[in-house]
Amino acid sequence: MKTLHDAKVGETVKVVKLTGQGPVKRRIMDMGITKGIDVYVRKVAPLGDPIEVTVRGYELSVRKADAKMVEVE
């Protein structure tokens, strides 16, 4: 399955599932990344970490490890 980490800059993807466990999953959900939400990938840092996305109308930087826990389509 494709993850948020695999999405390209300029692409809008829809969240299908969060695969994290416990506090990590809760933190991702608290940032506004939940099932069914559209996420726009704005920028990726030169070394690939972090990834800047737009979620629910605001900009958010997500670590590469956290982005791999968000399955998208």
C-alpha positions in Angstrom: 0.0 0.0 0.0 1.2 3.5 -0.7 2.1 5.7 2.3 2.3 9.5 2.7 6.1 9.1 2.5 5.7 7.8 -1.1 3.5 10.7 -2.2 5.1 13.2 -4.6 5.4 17.0 -4.1 2.3 18.7 -5.5 0.1 15.6 -5.1 -3.1 15.4 -3.1 -3.8 12.1 -1.5 -6.6 10.7 0.7 -5.9 9.0 4.0 -7.1 5.4 4.1 -5.6 4.0 7.3 -3.2 4.9 10.2 -0.9 2.0 11.0 0.8 3.4 14.1 0.3 2.1 17.6 -0.6 3.8 20.9 0.8 7.3 21.6 2.3 7.6 18.1 -1.0 7.0 16.4 -2.8 9.4 18.8 -0.2 12.2 18.0 -0.8 11.8 14.3 -4.6 12.0 14.8 -4.2 15.0 17.0 -2.3 16.8 14.2 -5.5 16.4 12.1 -4.4 13.4 9.9 -7.4 11.1 10.2 -9.1 8.6 7.9 -10.8 10.1 4.8 -9.0 13.5 5.0 -7.2 14.9 1.9 -3.5 15.7 2.4 -1.6 18.0 -0.1 2.2 17.4 -0.2 3.7 20.9 -0.3 7.5 20.3 0.1 10.0 17.7 1.1 13.3 18.7 2.8 16.5 18.1 0.8 17.3 15.0 2.8 13.7 13.8 2.8 12.9 14.6 6.4 10.5 16.3 7.3 7.7 16.4 4.8 5.6 19.6 4.7 1.9 19.0 4.0 -1.4 20.9 4.1 -4.1 19.3 6.2 -7.5 20.9 7.0 -6.3 24.3 5.8 -3.0 24.5 7.7 0.6 23.6 7.1 2.1 20.8 9.0 5.6 19.2 9.0 5.6 15.5 9.4 8.6 13.3 10.2 9.5 10.6 7.6 8.9 7.8 10.2 5.4 9.2 10.9 4.6 9.6 7.2 5.3 5.9 6.7 2.5 5.1 9.1 -0.2 6.9 7.1 -1.6 4.7 4.2 -3.0 6.8 1.4 -4.6 6.4 -2.0 
